[in-house]
Amino acid sequence: MARLSNPPILSQLASARSYAEQTGALRALKNDVVGHTQKKEIWAGLGVLEPVVKILNAARASAKVNGKDSRPQGNPRWVNEEEAVRLQALQVLASFANGGTSFVEPLLAAGVLPALLANICPYSNAPLLVASALQTLLNIIEASSLATPTSLVETQNLAEAVFTPDHIESFNAILSNAGLDPVQQSHVTLVANIISQLCRHERHQLALASSGVLDSLATRLASIAVAQGHVIPYAEVFGRVDRLTDFIPEPAASSSSLAPILEALATIISDSRFRACILLCSPAIMAIFPSLKFTPSKEVSGPWEALQNSNLGYPRPQSLSAMDYLLPAIPIHQNRVSGSQHYSSLGGASEARERARSAATKYSSTGSVWEASRFESRFELFGNEGEADEDQESPLIPWLVLLVRSRGNLERLMAAHLLTSLFRSGFGSKYLRETSLCLLVVPVLMDMLDQLQASPPVAKSPLIDAETASKWLILEKTPSILARMITDSEPLQKAAFDCGAVKSFSKLLKDAYEPIPASAYAKVWSPLADAETKAAEAASCELGPEGQPPLLAHRIRVRESALKAIGALAAGKEEYRKAFVEQDVVAHIVQSLSPTPGKPSNPKDRSKPSEPDGPVPDASSSDHNSGYGNNPLSVLIAGCHAIRMLSRSVSILRTSLVDYAVAVPLFRFLRHPDVDVQIAATAAICNLVTEVSPMREVLAERGVMKILCEHAHSLNAALRLNALWALKHFVHAVDPETKKHCLEELESGWLVQLICDDTEDDALFLARSKLDKQNAAEVDDDEDGDIEMDQADPLSRSWLSSSMPPQDADSRRSVKFRQTEARLAALREAELNPLRKARNDDLAIQEQGLDFIRNLIGAAGSGSSEPANETPDMIDYLFNELGQDRFFDILARKLQAKVLHPTSRRSAGGNTGREARVLYPQPKIVQAVVFILVHMAASVPRHRQLVIAQTELLKLLANHFNSKDKEVRVALCHLIGNLTWQDDDSDASTCARRAYELKKLGFLTKLEGLEDDCELDVRERAKTAVWQMKQVSSF
C-alpha cells in the first residue's frame, strides 16, 4: 500500500472556517479510518487527533455563546449545523477509541476526555451527541481495561475524571428523563455500562448513591417490572395510604435493556447495607412492591400447605408476599427457623376493595402473571400507619429470584448479582431466602456455567464478536457472584458442592492457565517504516503500547473469578477442601501467586524454588511473553485467599502445600509494594506458622517474625490485625527464648497501646466535635423539631428529593417516608461513621493482642527441655516487661463498660443535647481476658494466689456469669476449676483459702446457677467446678 492518499484532509481541518467545511472534512476523515486500523495509526501519527478535539471544543464554545438552539423537542434525531460538526467529530473519535488500547494514550493526551464529558449533559446537547459522546467514553474505558502493566493508562484515573459532581448530575439527568425513543434509551444503557465498568471505589459508589443515580436506576428497574406486569396487585390503592401512588412509573419501552440496569445497581451497592437499603426504599420500588399481607386462594397455596402438613413448610406463611407464590414451593426444615413473627393488619382495607379492582387491572391484567379475580379480597397492609415494617422482606427480592429462573443467561446472571448484594447486606428472610437460593438460584447458575464450559466460546481472531463477548462475560462473572453468595453460608456451600462446583471451578481455573495461541497476538501489518511513525514528537501523535489480547485478558479475569469461588467453597467443610486437592488444582493456585506465571506442573516436575527473599519484582519490568500473561494484583490477592482457605485443613497443610512450597511466594508477598497484597499474604501466613505446620520452621529461618512485628506497627488497621493474628499463632508452643525475642521485636509498650488505647476513637471524636459545633447553628434554626426522624442526614433523604420537586418533598412525606429516612440515617451512621469503624478495628486488634499474651504465657511444645517451668517463667517475664499492677489493671479495664464520647443528637422535644452511649465489653474480649487468667491459674500456686488477690478484677468477672455467649461461661467455669486446683498436700491450706475467697465473692452461687445451663458443655464444666470448690472447702 502506498502512502496515505488524501493528506489534504489534515490541512482542511486546520483551515476550515464554516460549519459546512468542518463537517465535510470530518466526514471524509471518518470514512477513511472506519474499519481500517492501519489508517488510524497513520492519521494518529500525523497528529490528527488534536485538531479534531479542537474543533469539538470550538464548536461547543460557539454554541454556548449563541445560546440555546431551536431544536424541535419532538425530534431527538434532529441536529443543527454546529451540532452536526460536533457529531462528526465525536464519531471520528469513537472510531479511533475503537481501534484498541494503543490509541488510548494519544487520545487522552489530545484532551479528548474533558471534550467528551462536556457533551454528555442531556439538557444542553442533542440526543445524538450525547449518545456518541457516551459511546466514545465507553470505548475508551473498554480499551483501557486491556492495558498492560507498562501502560500509563489506569482506569482509576478515568474514574476520577468521570465521577465528578457535574458529570454525575448529567448521568442522573439521563437516567431520570430518558424518553421512549431508541436513541434516548441507548443513553440509559450506555450510562449503566459506564457505571458497571468504571465504578469500583467506595467513594464513587457513595457519590452515585447520594446524588440520586441509584434511585434513578431503581426507577428504571421498576418501570421494567411494570412493563412485565409484575406490579403487586392493588399497589396503587394501598399506596395512597403512604402517598406512593404517584411514584409508580410508566411502563418501560420495549427497547429497554434489563441486564445493564441490574449490573449497575449491583455495582453501586456492592457490599453496602446502607446503599442496599436506598434501593429497597426507593419510592418507585416501594410503590410497585409494597409490603402487603397476602392470603392466597386454595389453588395457589396448595403446594405450600402440602409442605406445611409434612413439617417442611415455612412456619410464617403470613409473611410471604404475593411474589413468593410465583416461585415454586420449597421445603424448609423447621429446626432451622427459630421464633415467629406476627404482623397486625390494617383495618378498613375492605372499604377500598371495590376501587382496587380497576387499579389492579391497570398494572397487572394484560400479560400479567396475576389474575385479580383469583386473589380478590386477599391483600392487607402489614401493620398500621404508625408502625414500621422493617422486618418484612421487600417483594423485590423474590422478584429477582423469579428473574433468575425466567430470563436469558446474561439477565439472569445480573439478577443473581443484585440479589446477592441484597442478601449479603442482610435483607430478606434469612432461612426462607437462603433455602430459595439453595434450591432455585444456585442450581440455575451452576447449570449455566456447566453448559458454557461444555461448549466454550471460541475466538477465531483478535476481534471478538458480541456473542462471544457475552459468553465470556458470563464465564468471568458467574464464579465470583457464586463466591459472594455462598460465603459464610453452610447450606449454600453444600448446594454448590452438590451441583458439582468443585469440578466446575477447578476446570475453569485450569482452562484459564492454557497458553493462548500465537494467533491471538496477531497485529495488522503496517506498510510504513518505523522511522515514519516515530517522526512526531507530540504525545497525541505517539501510539501507546499494545494492549493484552482479548482472549488473554478474558482468561486472567477468569483466573481471579475462579480463585474467589474456590476460596469461598474451600472455607466450608473439610471434604470440600480435599475435593479441590483431588482435582489437582493446587498447582494452578500456586501459579496464581506469581506475577509472571508459567505452565502449572506437579511437584516432581518442579525444580526447588530458588527465589530470593527480597521484594517482589514488578511484572511491568519483565519481558514475559509466554502466553500466560501477567497476573494483576487482584489475581495475587485471590490466590492468597485460596491458599488461606485450603490451609485450614491440617492434612493439606502438611502435604500438598508443603510439596508446592507455597511458603516461598507468600513470604515474598509480605514485602510486596502494594499494601492489599501484604494484607492478603499476612492472612494466608496465619495458618502456615501454626504448631502443626511444617513450614513454620522455614518461615522462621527466613525472618517472618521480624516482618510480622513490623506489620503490627503499620498504620493500616487490616495489616496490623492480620500481623497480630499471625504472631499469636507463631508464639504458640515455641521455646521461651523465641517468645521473648518476639515480644522484644513487637515492643511491650506497643503491645499495651494496641490492647488498651483508643487513640483513633479519641482523635475522631475531636474532629466530630468540631463538626457538631458547625452544625449547631443550623439545628437551632430548624423549627420542625417535634419528630426526631425529620433530622435525618441529607444523604439519607436524597432518594426522596431526587424523585419529586423540592417544593413538594416535605409536603408529601408520609409517616412511612419519615420512618424510612430514620432507618437510612441509622444505617448510614453505622456504616460510614469513621468513629464507629475505628472502634470496630480497635476491638478486633485488641482481641488478637490479648490472645497473643495468652499464647505467650502458654506451655511450650513437646520438644522443650523444661516444659514444667516455662509457663511460670514466661508469666514472670511478662510482669517484668509490662508491670504486674499495670497488667492486671489493663485486664480489668477490658471487663468494664466504656462510656463513649457523647454525640450531638436531636431530642424528641426538639432540643439539642449530649447523649452518652455505653459500650459494654464484647464477648470475644471477655473470653480472651478470662483465658489469660486461666493460663495463669494453671501455673504454680503463687500465681493462683496472685489472681485471687485481684479482688476488683474478680468482681468484674462475676458480672459475666450470665453472659449470652456460651464460650464466656465455659471459660469462667474453667478458670474457677484452675483456681481451686490443689497441686499437692502442701497447697491444701492455700487452696482452701482461695476457695473461701471465691465463695465469699459469690462465685459458688453463680456456678450452681450454671448447673442448669441450656448448653451441655457449660453444665458439665460448672458441675465439675462446683464439686471441686466444695471438696477443697471441706479441708
Buried (B, 14 or more C-beta within 10 A) or exposed (E): EEEBEEEEBBEBBEEBEEBEBBBBBBBBBBBBBBEBBBBBBBBBBBBBBBBBBBBBBBBBEEBEEEEEBEBEEEEBEBBBEBBBBBBBBBBBBBBBBBBBBBBBBBBBBBBBBEBBBBBBBBEBBBBBBBBBBBBBBBBBBBBBBBBBBBBEBEBEEBBBBBBEEEBBBBBBBBBBEBEEBBBBBBBBBBBBBBBBBBBEEEEBBBBBBBBBBBBBBBBBBBBBBBBBBBBBBBBBBBBBBBBBBBBBBEBBBEBBBBBBBBBBBBBBBBEBBBBBBBBBBBBBBBBBBBBBBBBBBEEBBEBBBEBBEEEBBBBBBBBBBBBBBBBEBBBBEBEEBEEEEEBEBBEEBEEBBEEBBEBBBBBBBEEBBBBBEEBBEBBBBBBBEEBBBEEBBBBBBBBBBBBBBEBEBBBBBBBBBBBBBBBBBEBBBBBBBBBBBBBBBBBBBBEBBBEBBEEEBEBEEBEBEEEBBBBBBBBBBBBBBBBBBBBEBEBBBBBBBEBBBBBBBBBBBBBBBEBBEEEBBEEEEBEBEEEBBEEBEEBBBBBBBBBBBBBBBBBBBBBBBBBBBBBBBBBBBEEBBBBBBEBEBBBBBBBBBBBBBEEBEEEEEBEEEEEEEEEBEEBEEEEBEEBBBBBBBBBBBBBBBBBBBBBBBEEBBBBBBBBBBBBBBBBBBBBBEEBBBBBBBBBBBBBBBBBEBEBBEBBBEBEBBBBBBBBBBBEBBBBBBBBBBBBBBBBBBBBBEBBBBBBEBBBBEBBBEBBBEBEBBEEBBEEBBEEBEEEEEEBEEEEEBEEBBBBBBEBBBBBBBBBBEEEEBEEBBBBBBBBBBBBBBBBBBEBBBEBBBBBEBBBBBBBBBBBBBBBBBBBBEEEBEEEEEBBBBBBBBBBEBBBEEEBBBBBBBBBEEBEBBBBBBBEEEBEBEEEEEEEEBBBBBBBBBBBBBBBBBBBBBEBBBBBBEBEEBBEBBBBBBEBEBBBBBBBBBBBBBBBBBBEEEEBEEBBBBBBBBBBEBEBBEBBBEBBEBEBEEBBBBBBBBBEBBEBBBEE
